[in-house]
Amino acid sequence: MVDLTNKADNLLPIFGASGVDTKLNTCNDTLPSVLDIHAPMKSIKIRIRSCRFVNQEIKDLMKSRDGVLKRFHQTRDAVDWANFKESRNLVKKTLLEAERNHTFEEVTLHQKNPNSHWKIINRALHFKIKERQIYSKDLKYFFAAIGRNAVEASLCLAKKNNLAIPDEISVDLPPIDELFNLRTVTCEEVRQVAMSLPLNKAPGPDKWSAHLIKDCLPVILGPLTEIIDCSILTSTFPKKWKEAEVIPILKDIDHEEAANNRPLSLLTVASKVSI
């Protein structure tokens, strides 16, 4: 907080800048420089949950298989490739046998618990492969095409039912002045909204968490209020606050198929104060 207070003078140009994007960029350039010193971003490798039926013998077979594959990459010899395929098939066979034995032991252990039986059966069932597979690397294209696919499906449905689609649809709207009326906000109102932000929400593209906003609020309250007021007066929402980090959330079993995931947009936490 002391370092951020010392750099508070870097936030003063916000009050003299004309555009809301310029004001926000000034704030974004000041805060990360302090965060890089005290809270630098780190990449953490998340360990996958260990498989219960993979014992040390299977791990040794996998290690041997990987060694044979590495040797083939170096030699490109047909004999090494044949050895790799033999080792790979042995690993697959051993894994299937170990999984089968583990499933039998689980069923025997929970034979008096029907709920556990269903869980074991769901884990043991193999997924059906559909005709068209969309893999995880194409998720962004799948999500971006949802609107276009919905329009195409609507047109096909209208054509199937012989419904006429007009070229233009006119909607009578009331005057703009009667729709809504926005007013500027005070520092106290911004402070109350910022302090009520939940702490269990993931940050957006700028990686500013709600906890960070609350800790830095004594320094950034004035500039943040100025950015929100400028946005209201100029009827312009900052471009950076329109950006979102989209992550797929699994809603069905097979995560490799894009249709089994739903998009979740992580918005900038500071933008939620102005909403």
Secondary structure, 3 states (H helix, E strand, C coil): CHHHHHCHHHHCHHHHCCCHHHHHHHHHHHHHHHHHHHCCCCCCCCCCCCCCCCCHHHHHHHHHHHHHHHHHHHHCCHHHHHHHHHHHHHHHHHHHHHHHHHHHHHHHHCCCCHHHHHHHHHHHCCCCCCCCCCCHHHHHHHHHCHHHHHHHHHHHHHHHCCCCCCCCCCCCCCCHHHHCCCCCCCHHHHHHHHHCCCCCCCCCCCCCCHHHHHHHHHHHHHHHHHHHHHHHHHCCCCHHHHCEEEEEEECCCCCCCHHHEEEEEEECHHHHHHC
